[in-house]
Amino acid sequence: MTPTPSPHSPSPRHRPSRPSRPSRRARGIGGCAAALVLAATAAVPASAAPTDAGGGLNEVLFVGNNWDGTADVIESTGDYAKVGRINVVPDKKERMREIHLNPIRLAFFLGIRHTVGEGHDQYVDDMYSTPDGSAVVVSRPSFADVVSIDVATGKVNWRFPVSGFRSDHMAVSPDGRRVAVSASTSNTVHVLDIVTGKEVGSFETGDKPHENVFTDGGRYIWNMSIGEVNNDLDAPWLDWTKGDRRITVADAHTFERVKVIDMRERLDAFGREDLSDSVRPVAFTPDESRLYFQVSFFNGFLEYDVAADEITRIKELPKNPDTDEDRTTWVNDSRHHGMSMNPRGTKLCVAGTMDDYATVVDRGTLEEGPLVEVSKPYWATVSGDGRHCVVSESGSDQVTAIDFATGRKVASVPVGDHPQRVRVGHVPAGWAGPSAG
């Protein structure tokens, strides 16, 4: 592989990605497949809406530095210059004291460190700003909670401990008022009021809920459960040990489950019994009629027709000859982890995590562009203006922007230790960091 240094590519304006994967075939409401095909122009979350000069907000990118416990705030377009940094664990001493006083919590805390954390504590997985830009809401896996951090003072506004012992991916509703968070060890998605932190509802998922996506203008929440990914039972014949993996589609107002999608059945029908059915990052088309998704251990992605309820195409991407083929060495079972789509729905940006590249793929032909060399890319997001895909390089502590049009790198910016999630959000105009730290 000879990666080409240059440009970037993400997904539309930080619209919550769409997951997929509930339990056995299809339970729930009749005609659900058609009902779940979202409107062609889903509402943009308030926290991701264009900068409102009148409201005194600046659009930015939040970069979560998982091992640092910080979030770097950079410009959402242009040269991606650094704006400021937020400490997302200002209450670390208090949380650690609680953990050390509880043997069970301590056991899970250390388990996270030595498995999914690769020897490090996980202080920030996901983050979204509130509609008024006054706070950033962060899921903190090692502390098993979600907190709201005041961007002016750096202090905690509220804290919500999730059920179980680990928090994970989040999604924000199109109106910016609610945030959904996966509680990994309790197979639950909590939905919170983003301003108060109060729980407004929850629903059950498959094993190890992961990505969440609001669809149909906020009517549904899609959750992808990925099963057990942090053990070494990675041989294909041991796939049955990975647990109950599925896409759960829930009503975002009643929190009733309306559909469960078992990708095992769809993959088998497509003739790919060899692929894992653990759905990882996803990207919906702007009209939400097609879902593109990555699965464990695979260097590529698949296309799913939502209305027809079937897999229609597959794209296998190049392997890096330097990548160790021992699947137990791949981080949390993911060979490739991170996808986004440009606002027009014509290009996909794919993070080839263990293969150390990112590439832009034409959605019509599924032809990939240049392989842009990046180090252990963990996520792919669309820039504020929709022109670039921004990937987090967790192996080199920087983010890199790739041009959707050319597929070439346009910029790289240093950030903190082990950047993972990157999200578009807002801060007050003139903000340069919390006054208290």
N, C-alpha and C positions, 0 to 999 in steps of 0.2 A: 504494500500500500504506500502511495506517495501523496500524502495529504497536501493540499494547496493552501498556504497561508493567505487568508483574506476573508471578506464579508460575513454577514450574519443573517439569521432568520428565526422568528417566533410565531406566535398565534395571535388571533385578533385581540387587540386592545386589552388584554387581561380579562377576557371573559372567562368565567370559571370553566376549566376543561370538562369534557363530558366523559364519565366513566361508563362501564357496563359490566354487569355480572351478578345477578341474583341467583336463587336456588332453582332446581329442576325446572325444566321447560317454562311454561307460562302460567302462573296462577293469576287470578285477579280478573279485573273488569274485561268484559267482552269488547272487542274492537280496540283494545289498549294500544296495539302497535300503531294504528293510525293516529290515535289520540296523542301518542308520545312523539310524533314527528313535529318538531318545534317550528314556530313561525320563522320565516326566512330572516327576519331582522329582530333577533331577541334583544331585549332591553339591555343596555350596558350598565353594569353595576355603578352605583353612585361613586364608589371609591375608585372606579376606573374611568369615570367620565372625563371628557376633555377639560383642560384647565379653564376655570371660570375666573377671569381676571376680576370681575365685579365682586366675586365672593372672596377674593384675596387668597386663592389657593394656587399652588404650583404642582403640576403633575411630575411625579418622580418614579423611580424604580426602587423598591425595597429588596435588598439582597440579604437573605438570612445566612449568617455564618454559624453553622450548627455547632462546631466545636468551640468557638469563641464565646458564644452567648451574646453576640452583637448582631445588629442589622445595619449594614451600610446603606445610606440613602444617596442615590446618584441620579443625575439628570435622565429623563426618560427617552431622550432623543439626542441628536447631535453628537458631541464627543463623549457623552456619558460621564461628565465630570462629577467628582464627588461633591455632595451637598453637605452631608453630616453623618454622624454615627449615633446609634441608640444602644445603650446597654439594656438588653431584654431580660437580664437576671439581676435586677437591683436588690431583690429580696433573697439572694442566693444563700446567705448565712442562715436565715430563718428556715428556708426550705431544707437545707442540709441538716439542720438541727432536728427537724421533724422526722426526716428519713432515718437518721441514726438512732432515734428513739423507738423506731418501729422495725423489728427484725424482718418482717415480711416485705415491707416497702424497701428496706435496704437490700434484700436479696434480689428484688426486681430491678432496683437501681443499678446494682452491679451487673446483673444479667444484661441489661441494655448496653452498658459500657463495653462488655466483652463480646457481644454478638453484633447487633445492628450498628453499634457505635464504633466498631473496629478498634476498640481499646480507648475510646473517648466518650465523654458524657455528651448527650444530645440536648442542647439547650434551646434550639430554635428549629422547628420544622417548617412552619408555614406562617404567613402574616398578611393582614389586610388593614388598610386604614379605614377609619370611620368616615361617614359621608362629609363631615365638616373638616376633616383633616387634623383634628385635634389629638387623635390618639391612633396608635397602631395596635392591633389585636394579634397576639402571637400564641401559637401552640408550642408547648415545651415538653418534648417526649420524656426526658429523664425526670421531670417534676410532675408528669401526669396531669397537666393542667393547661388552661388557656388564661392568658392575662391581657388586660388592656393597659398599655403604657402611655402616659401623657407625654406627647412629644415636646412640650414646652419645659416641663420639669424633670422628665425622666422617671417619674414615680408611678407606682401601680395604682390604677383607678379601681379595678376590680379583678378578682381571681375566681375562676371556676375549675375545681378539681373534677376531672372526668371520672367516670366509673372505671374500675380496673386500675392498671398501673402504667399506662403509656398513652399519650395523645399523639396524633399524626396529622395527615393532610386535612386541610380545611377548604371551604368554598364560601363565597359571599353571594347573597341573593342579588338579583339585578337592581333592586332599589337600594342596596347597600345597608339594609337595616338588620339583616340576620346573617349569622355565620354558622355553618355546619362543620363539626369537627368529628373525626373518627377516633374512637377509643379502642385502641388495638386489641387489648387483652379481654375486653368484655363484649366484643362483637356488637358494638352499639355506635350509632351516630347521634350526637347531641346537637340540637339546634338552639342557638343562643341569641338573645337580643344584643346587638353589637354595641349598643350604648351602655346598657345596664349590666350585661353579663348574666342576666336571668335566663334560665332554661325555659323555652316556650314549647318544647316537645322533643321526642326522640324516637328512634325506630331500630329494630334489630336487623343485623346483617349476617353475612357469612363469616367465616373465620378470618380474622385480621383485616378489618375494614381499612381501606387505603384511600384512594382518591375519591373526591366528591365533586359533583357538578350540578348546578341548578340549570334546568331546561324549561322550555315553553314559557318564557317570560317570568320564571320563578314558580311555576305551578308544580314542578316535580324536582326531586333530588335523586340523582343517580349515584349509587355508591358501588365501588369495585372492591371486593374482598380478595386478597391475594394469597391467603393461606399461610402456612408456615414457610418462611423464607430464610430463617437464620439457623438452620442446621446443615449438616453435611450429607443428608440423605438425598442427594441430587441426581443419582443415576435415573435414567428414564423409567426403569422398571419399579422404582420406588416412588413414583409420582403420587400414588394413592395415599402416601403418608402425609401429603401436604395439606390435607383438610378440605373443608367445604368452601370451595371458591365459586363465587357467583357475582352477578350484577344485581343489585336490589334497587328497584325504582319505587320511591315512596312519594305520596302526596305531601307537598311541602307545607300544607295547612292543617291537615288532619293527622299526618304522620302514619297513615295506613299504607301498608305495602300494596302496590297496585300491579306490580309485575316482577318476576324473577327470571333472569336470563342465564341459562347454563351454557356457557361457551364450549363446554366439553362436547355437547350434542351438536352444536353448530360446526365445530372444528372437525368432528368425525364425519359429518355429512359433506363437508368440503373436501374430505380426503386427506386431512392432516391429523391423523390420530397420534402422530409423533410429537406434536407441539403441546406445550403446557397450556392449560386453560386458566392460568393465573393472569388476569388482565392488569396491566401496569398503567403508565400514563396514557391518556387518550386525547383525541381532538375531534370535535364535531365540525361538520361543514356549517356555514352561516345559516342555512335553512334547517339544520339539525336532522337532515334526512340520512346522512351517512356518518358513521362513527369509525374513526381510525384508531387502532389500539395496538400497543406492544404487549408481548407476553414474556414470561420468564424464559431465560436461556436462549432467546431467539434474536438473531441479528437482522431485524427488519420489523414489519408491521403488517396488519391485516385491515381490510375494509369490510364494514358491516352495514347492510341495508336495514335501517330501523323498521320501516313499514313491512318489508318482506320478511323480516326476522331471519336473515341468513347472511353468511359470509360470502362476499362476492369476488374479492381479489386479495392477493397476497403480494408483498414486496420483500424480497430478500436482498439485504444490503451487503456490501463487501465485508469480508473478515480481515482484520489486521493480522498478518502472519506472525507478528510478535506477541499476540494475545495467547496466554496459556489456555489450552483447551481443557484443562481440568476444571470442570464446572464448580467444584467446591471452592475455587479461588475467586469466583465472581461475586461481587458485592451483593449480598441479599438476593441471590438468584437472578439478578438482572444483567443481561449482556448489554442491552440497550435500554436506557431509561430517560425519557424526556421527549415530548412532542408538542408542537404548536402549529397553527395554521394562519396564514396571512388573512387579512380582513376580507379579501375578495374570494377566498376559498379556493385559490388556484395553486397554492404552493404549501407543502408541508416542510417543517423543519424537524430534523430527527437528531437526537443526541445518542451517539454510539458509545455509550459509557465505557465498557471494557475494551473497546477497540480504539479509543482515543481519537475520535473525530466527530464532527457534526457535518450534516449535509442538508441541502435543500432539494426536495423531491417534487417534480411536477405532478400534480394530482391527476391530471388527465392521462398522461402516458406512464406514470410511475417511474420515469427516468430520473436518476439522481444527478445532481450537479457535482462540482468539485468536492473532494473530501477535505474539509478544513481541519487541520491538525489542532486538536485541543486536548487537554489533559483531564481524563476522567469526567467528562461532562455529565452533569446530574439532572439538569432541567433545561427546558426551552420555553421562552416567553416571547411575546410580540412587543416590540418597542411602542412607545406612546403614539408615534405617527404611523405605525403599521408597516413601516418600510423594512425593518430589520427583525431578525430572530436573535434574541439575546440568550446565550447559554452560560450556565455556571460551570466553571472549571474547578471542580473540587480538588483536583490533583495539583493545581498550580496557584490556587487562591486568587483567581481573577474571573471576571466575566468578559465574554467576547461577543461582539455583535457581528452578524452575518447578513449581507444584503439579500433580500428575497429575490430580487430581480437578477442578480449576477451569480449568487451563490458564493460570493467571496467575502473574506473578512474585511471589516471596515474599522474596527477598533477593539482594543482590549484594555481593561481597567483593573488595577489591583484592588482586592477587597480583603476581608478577614479570613480566618482559618476555616477551611472546608465549606465554601458557599454551596448551598443547595437550592432551595426555592427562591425564585425571583418573581415579584409581583408588581404590577402597576398600581400606584396609589397617589395620595395627595398629602402635602404638608402646607402649613400657612406660608404665604408669600414672605420671602426674606428669611425664612427659617434656616439655621445653620447648625442645629444640634441643641439638645436639652441644656437648660441653664444650670441644672443640678448635676450635670455629669455627661 
